[in-house]
Amino acid sequence: MGRVRSTWLVELFVERLPITVIVAAAGVDTLHGLSRILPFLDPVSADEAARLLRGGK
């Protein structure tokens, strides 16, 4: 069950849902509770990160 939940949470990050939605859905109080899934997220290129930080979709 833990693996299915982790996969679901990774998918929410990939879909770029707001972090507040993911934290609420995961039922955790802090981001630390989600830190274990960070290694499973794909890295974001510097160009993509800059675009996203400027509000690009």
HELIX and SHEET records of a PDB file:
HELIX    1   1 GLY A    2  VAL A   14  1                                  13    
HELIX    2   2 ILE A   19  ALA A   26  1                                   8    
HELIX    3   3 LEU A   31  PHE A   40  5                                  10    
HELIX    4   4 ALA A   46  LEU A   53  1                                   8    
END                                                                             
